[in-house]
Amino acid sequence: MVLAREEAERFGVLARPALAPLHRLARALCADRARADDLVQETFVRALRYFGGYQGGDIRAWLAAIMRNLHRGGFTAGPATVDLAAVEEPAAPGRDPEQAAIRAEEDARLRRHLAALPEPLAEALRLREFAGLSYAEIAQAQGVPVGTVMSRIARARARLRESLSA
């Protein structure tokens, strides 16, 4: 399906602000930056292709749902992991090496604990914390009621607190 020039421009205007949050989400889903870049690109290619079916609302949730389906469908190889080091902003020059090592160890520990969560809980938490989606947008992306999203995020946070404190 080929979009009219006006529709393609409209897509660009709507989707451009969602690029950074979706890139953070992709980097949270993929263990490697190149695969995350590929996932974002494929998400935007698919979204542009099917933009005629977009029914309004916040486009971030619609794009996140496309990304989620691509990732679940095996677009990226390997298990879903969260690479917090890749999601964070680069360290300021002159950062203390000891502090950097401690932070890397803490990030690795958090990644392991997040990966141990059931996927629906981990996914809801990723969409909230990395893509910055609202509960309603996550509900739309996951195809579940808002109450389910709230419950999943609360349970995910509680399980993370419990497992990290053990």
Beta strands, then each sheet from edge to edge (+ up, - down):
end
